[in-house]
Amino acid sequence: MDLQLQNKTVVVTAGSKGLGKASAIQFAREGANVVIASRNGDHLAAAKAEIERLTGREALTAVADVNRKDDIAGLIRAAVEWTGRLDVLVTNAGGPPGGGFDQFDDDAWEAAFQQNLMSVVRLVRESLPHMRKQGGGRIVNLTSVSVKQPIPDLILSNVFRAGVYALTKSLSAELGKDAILVNTVGPGRIETDRIVELDRRAAEQRGASEEQIRMQHLQQIPLGRYGTPEEFARTIVYLGSFANTYVTGQAVLVDGGMVRAL
């Protein structure tokens, strides 16, 4: 299948590691011009080298904190200055800390709000004029399976990931006339640093080993294993491609069948 991504410009935030980097690599393999952003310049340099080594295509990096409005504006401006266009936006940010309701004060709620919801609002706002100017685009928001089924001990993530899905659904209705398709993709148990951290936290809380926690999760996954970032990235790239012409406003879970909710 031709994903029609040749020479399209793709921006991926939190693109230096994990799911963001895996997605950036897959976009580059399809011939896209990839811009990756992160707060860590060293991680960005390493990811840029890996993308270029694996795909043979140049990647652009931008040190940017998605909590900062000015950084977001600078990122989108740099992408457009590089190639003269912006076709695909992949919004991604690190997850907020784990914990229950009684563990978080107003500052923690505000920090999660800025990082996981307002970052998406601002990235979309900066990107839309460029997509509209060229007659269309694709937006893919990385969230979590919690948009369908809340995850215990992750209240901040549950609330603001659901907010991103509500934003996605609303934008899909507003932007259809502009040929801009908007979707969200929720990872389940995908082998990333974030999942290792959550498994470690659960092990400490329950007085169990990390392997025991992992086995408990595996029993809930029909495919019997954690997913890989590459598997997750393939879904991101299809929804963010121009072969996708009729899927918009959806929450797609990449979870091996773990979530039972309809």
C-alpha positions, 0 to 999 in steps of 0.5 A: 500500500502506498501511504502517500507520505513521500516528501510530506512533513511530519512533526512528532513531539516527544520524538527522541525516545519510545513511541515517539521515536518509533513513529518517527522512524516509520514515517521516515521509512515511508519517505516523509520529512520528519521533525522530532522534538524533545526537551533533551538535546542529547537524546534528540541527537541520538534519535536523529542519528538513528533515524538517518542510519535506519532510513537514509533520510535527513531528520530535523530536531528541535529542542522544545518543551511542550509545556511552553507556548513559545517553544511550541510556536518555535517548533512549528515555525522551524518545521515549516521553514525547513520544507515549506509545509506541514502535513502531519502532526503527531502529539505526544508527551510523557505521562504524568506521575502515577497515584490516586486522588488523595496524592495530588495537590493543585500544582500536580493537577495543573502540571498534568493539565499543561503537559497532557492537554494544553500541549495538544491544544497549542500544537494543533492551534499552531499547525492548523493555518499551515494545513489549511493553507495547503488544503488538508492534513492529518493529526494523531494524538497519542493518549492511552487505553484509559480513554476507554477504560480508566487505569487504577492508580493513574488518575491524572492520566485518566482525566487528561487523556480522556480530555484529549480524546474529547478534543479529538472528537470535537476537532474531527467534526470542525475540521472535516471541511478542511480535509484535516483528519484527527484521531487518537491512538492509545497504547496498552502494555507496550515495551517502553521506559514508561511501562517499566516505570509503572510495573516497578511502581506497582511491584513496590506498592504490592510487595511483589517482584516486577516479573510477578506484576508483568505476569499479571498483566500478561494474563489479561492480554489475549495475545499473551505478550507486551507489544513493541513500539514498532507495532504501535508505530505502524498504526500511528503512521497509517492514521497519519497518512494520506492513504487514510481518507475516511477514518477520523474522530476515532480512538484506536487502541493498540493493546493486544485485546487487553481492554474489554470495554466496547 
